[in-house]
Amino acid sequence: MLWLQNLDVAVFRFVNGTLANPVSDKVMPFLSGNLLVGPALLAVVAWLLVRGGAQGRCLVLMLALAVGANDGLVVNRLKKFIGRDRPFDALPEVHLLAGKGLAKSMPSSHAATTAAAAMVAGLYYRRTRKFLFPVAAAVGISRVAVGVHYPSDVLVGWLLGLAGGWAWPRLFNGMWQVAGRRWFPRWHTMLPSLLPDGAGKVVVHPAPSAEPAAEDRMWTRLGYALIGTLLCARLAYVASSTIQLSEDEAYQWLWAKHPALSYYSKPPFIAYAQWLGTALFGDTQLGVRFFAPVIAALLGVMLFRFVSAQLGPRLGCLFLVTVAAVPLLSVGSIIMTIDPLTVLFWTGAMLAGWNAIGSGRTRDWLVVGLCFAGGFLSKYISPLQWLSFALFFALWPPARACLRTTGPWLAVGVNLLATIPVLVWNAQHGWITATHLKERGGLDQVWRPTLKFFGEFLGAEFGLLNPLFFIALIVALVRFWRHDWKRRATESASAALRLYLFCHGGIVLGFYLLYTFKTRVHPNWIATSIVPLLLFTFFVAHDRWRAGAAWPRRMLISGISLGLPLIVLIHDTNLIGKLTQRLLPAKMDPLMRVRGYDALVKIVAAQRDQLAAEGRPVFVITDHYGLCGHLNFYWPDAKARVTTDPLVTVLSADRPQNQIWFWPHFRYENRKGQTAIYVQNAKRPYPVPERLRQEFASVTDLGIFEAEYRGRVAHRYQLFVCRDKR
């Protein structure tokens, strides 16, 4: 086999070196990836969806499924299994014209993807083969010319792409034959095959007549299938190594290792969720984040059932797709912080409350109370939801009859009972949560109104709520004001529902909008308002659509078309580099906040190993609880000792500044004579904290170290050596 390897290298040198010239040095990097690829693909996909009919839509579906499955399940797994180094890592003097990817070399993803895409497109539009197959060949050759792949990498990529482009559509069509005939018989009769016939056309038959109940059952099955598919996809993503834990996740993982009735800054449910997740799947990213996708699925079931009950399961499915196109909600479906729990309980209380107001049943109010309790034990959010109900009772007189029953008061009573664990813990710890919330909210300072943060907040929400949906919300609010509220037309059940949803979303949004006049408000703080405001917009848009207005349909299609590709890129910004051959600058990459911590561990571990040679125990001090969490989670030596004798802790303080302060085994007062490495976030050199000089005999600045991710600086840290703990 050595002669094959030598031949492979020889051909690589010939293409990459001998054939190189000024023209190819411009053309080959362009073929390998350029800024026009992404917009061009989006334009073609949009045209196929809008103007391509069944043929175009089936092509888009098969491209997404076949290329995604081929790349994720075959190509990337083979890269990791084979583990072949890139030419620029193994050979000297490579003529490198592209960025250095961190993935392994065999097989070429570019070659496999373009070949698979050409194969699938040629299946539906045969004339495209004359153009797309040469393009796929040129892209593969360009990967050798720019110095990032061997010829054999490209050859294997082509073979896998052609095989996958042939096999995956037939596999998915076979699944449609089974599932479609059984679960969606009417649709299967209309579209018996997702593949073209002998004439190269996707055959669509006239829709057979069906009873409304049978049609609803098919849409209901589709809704649950969408929820299940998203759950599986999110769990697979969470289990992958695409991103690492956020600061809050790593910090709250430490909480899960120390169960308590409450914590310094938050109630206990987030710690309990992570404790259960890690009990099931170990101290892994899947264990920490397991319940984020599960909560998103539960939320999807609740919303699908609610919209289906009001407007039918067809629109229930459409609303599920709408929710999936909201970036902030999508992030909450994979990042396990307090937000998924809070949104779940807030939405549960809202939906149960609407049922309770309509039915008057005490059991419905009990569900409201339990959700109130869950919301309080997740984020102390339930008092705001009391105001939402109070506002609705004030604005819609018929609802006030509920106040003469025991139901609402039972709900409040259950919520008050849930405050007991938090009150007990705080009573034992000097009411530190109240002190923290007062300082965090700036309530200990004089309020000086400012417009500094108002525009920043609205700009962030404009992007994170989906720009088209944000505009639709504004239109819906104007419509609601002019035609429902201003005319006092809230007597109908549909108008009352819109008012109810507005109260549950408007209270939170209004509160934080006003709060921007005092201080900066983080975009995720309004998370609980997103679902009710999205429902509010959806119901208003549906009402206007039935009245003949065109804007609801245009806004919805445009919002989904913009949101879904955006969310794919948000989940993996490396795709931008694959499309354009240019990685996002670190400052523009939102995922840099959840990358690069394994590189930090290597930096700190190397320094610790050097200091350990001096013969004294060495531990690590950090300047921030999030950094402490990251080092403890991603450093195996630290993870093994986190509950007994922590290797990594935080800088000491005279009073509590985080939850770690309350854990005696994390304090380092008794580590006399030991050496420490102090790690702090730093964009530029900072002086050593005076406290360290008091605690150690000597402190030496080691300088700033850069934790890189794919050749870009993800984070900068300043390290100090602190010797001889006093």
Residue, then its C-alpha position, 0 to 999 in steps of 0.5 A: m500500500l506504500w506505493l499507493q500512498n506515494l502515488d497519492v502524494a505525487v499527484f498532490r504535489f503535481v496539482n498543488g505545486t507544478l500546475a500552480n500559476p497566477v490564474s489558478d491561484k485565483v480560480m481554484p480558491f474561488l471554486s473551493g468556496n466563495l461569498l456567492v455560494g450561500p446567497a445563490l443557494l438560498a435564491v435557488v431554494a426559494w425559487l424551487l419552493v415558490r415556483g418549482g411545484a411538487q418537483g421543486r419542493c421534493l428536490v429541496l426536501m431530498l437535498a436537505l435530507a440526503v446531503g445532511a444525512n450523507d455528510g453527518l452520518v457517513v462523511n464526518r464519521l469516516k473523517k474521525f475514524i480514519g483520522r488522516d492528517r491534512p496535507f499541510d500538516a503532513l507535508p513540507e512546502v504545501h502551496l496553501l491557498a485556503g484556511k486550515g480546517l481542524a477536521k481530518s482529511m479523508p474523505s473530502s466533505h466538499a467533494a462528497t457534498t457537491a457530488a451528492a447534490a449533483m446526483v440528487a438534482g440530476l434525479y429531478y432535473r436531468r438537464t442539470r447533470k451536464f452542468l452540476f457534475p462538471v461543477a462537482a468535479a471542479v470543486g473536488i480538484s480545487r480542494v487539491a489545488v488549494g492544498v487542503h486535501y489529497p487526491s484520494d480524499v477527493l476521489v473517496g468523497w466523490l464516490l461517497g457523494l454519488a452513492g449517497g445521492w443515489a441511495w438516500p432519496r430511495l431510502f427516504n422514498g421507501m420510508w414514505q411508502v410505508a409511513g405515508r400509506r399508513w399514517f397519511p393515506r390521502w396525501h400518499t394518494m396525491l403523491p404516491s412517490l417522492l421520486p420522479d417517474g420514468a419521464g422525469k416528473v414527480v406525479v401528483h394526483p388530484a386530491p381525493s375527497a376526505e372527511p374533515a375528521a380524517e384530514d385533521r387526524m393526518w395533520t395531527r400525526l404530522g404535528y407530533a412527527l415534527i415534534g419528535t423529529l426536532l427532539c431527536a435532531r436536538l438531542a443529537y446536536v447536544a450530544s455532539s461536540t459542535i459547541q461547549l457549555s456556556e458559562d451559566e451551564a458550567y456554573q450550574w453544573l457545579w450547583a448540581k454537584h451540591p444539591a440545596l434548597s436554593y442558591y445564591s442567585k437562582p432558585p433550585f430547579i435548574a440544579y435539579a434538572q442538571w442533577l437528573g440529566t447527569a445522573l442519566f447520562g453522566d457528567t457530559q454535555l448531553g447530561v447537562r443539556f438533556f432536558a433542554p430539548v425535552i422541554a422544547a418538545l413538551l412545549g411543542v406538544m402544549l402549543f400544538r394542542f392549544v392552537s389545534a383546539q382553537l384553529g385546527p391541527r393544520l394551523g397547529c403544524l404551521f405554528l410549530v414551524t413558526v416557533a422553530a424559526v425564532p432564533l431565541l427559542s431555538v437557542g433555548s431548545i439546546i442550552m440548558t439554563i433557567d430560560p427553558l424551565t421558566v418558559l415552560f412553566w410560564t406557558g403552562a400557567m398561561l394555557a391552563g389559565w385560559n382553560a380555567i377561566g373558561s371552565g371554572r374548574t378547580r383542577d385547572w386552577l390547580v395546574v395553574g398554581l403548580c406552574f406558578a410554583g415551577g416558574f418561581l422555583s426556576k426564576y422567581i418569575s411568577p409574581l409578574q404572571w400574577l400581574s398578567f392575570a390581574l391585568f386581564f381581569a381588569l380589562w375583561p370584566p367577564a373573567r372577574a367571576c373567577l375571583r369569586t371562586t376558590g380556584p385563583w386563590l388556590a393557585v396563588g396559595v400553591n405558589l406561596l407554598a413553593t416559596i418555603p424552600v427558598l425562604v428557608w435557605n435564605a434565612q440560613h444564609g443571610w438573605i443573600t439572594a435579596t441582596h444579590l437581586k438588589e445589587r444586580g438590578g441596581l436598586d441600591q443606586v440612584w436612578r438616572p434615566t437614560l436612553k443608552f440601552f433602549g435602542e440596543f435592546l430593541g436591536a437585539e430583539f429584532g434579530l433574535l425574535n426573527p426580523l419578519f416576526f418582529i415586524a409582524l408583531i408591531v403590525a399585530l399590536v397596531r391592529f389590536w389597538r385600532h380594532d380590538w381595544k380602541r373600539r372596545a371590541t373584546e366581547s367576542a371569545s377570539a378578541a378576549l383570547r388575543l387580549y389574554l395573550f397580549c397581557h401575558g406577553g406585554i407585561v414582561l416586554g413592557f417591564y423590561l422595555l421600561y427597565t432599559f431606561k435604567t440599565r442594560v437588559h439582556p435579550n433573553w430576559i424577555a424569554t417568557s414573553i416570546v411564546p404569548l406574543l408569538l401566539f398573539t401575532f399568529f391569532v391576529a394574523h389569522d383573523r386578518w388572513r380570513a378577512g382577505a389581507a395579504w400581509p399575514r401570508r407574506m410575513l409568515i412565509s418570509g419569516i420562516s424562509l429567513g428564520l430556518p436557514l439562519i437557525v441552521l447557521i446559528h447552530d454551527t457557524n462553521l458552515i459559513g466557512k464551508l460555504t465561503q471558505r472564509l471563517l467568521p472573525a472571532k468577534m462576529d461569531p456568536l458561538m465563540r462564547v461556547r468554544g475554546y475551553d478545551a484549549l484553555v484547559k491545555i494551557v492551564a494544565a501545561q503550566r500546572d505540570q511545570l509548577a508541580a515539578e517544584g515539589r509543591p501541590v498546585f491548584v488553580i484560582t479563577d476570577h469568575y464563577g463561569l471560568c471556574g465551572h468551565l475548568n472543572f468540567y473540561w479538565p478531567d483531573a478537576k472533574a474527578r475532584v470537584t465534590t471532594d478536594p477541588l483543583v479549581t476554585v475562585l478568588s476568595a472574598d470577604r462576603p458572598q459574591n457567588q454560590i461557590w463562596f458557601w462551599p467550604h471545600f472550595r475555599y483555600e484558606n487551609r492550603k498553606g505553603q501551596t502554589a496557585i495559578y491565577v487565571q483571569n479573562a483579559k483582553r489586555p494585561y491587568p494588574v494582579p488583584e491586591r488580595l492575591r498579594q496579601e494571600f501569597a508570598s510572591v505573585t509572578d505575571l506569566g502574561i496573556f495566553e490565547a485559547e484558539y478555536r480553528g486558528r482564531v482567538a476565542h478567548r484571552y486569559q492572563l495567568f499568574v503564578c502565586r507561590d507559598k500560600r500564607 
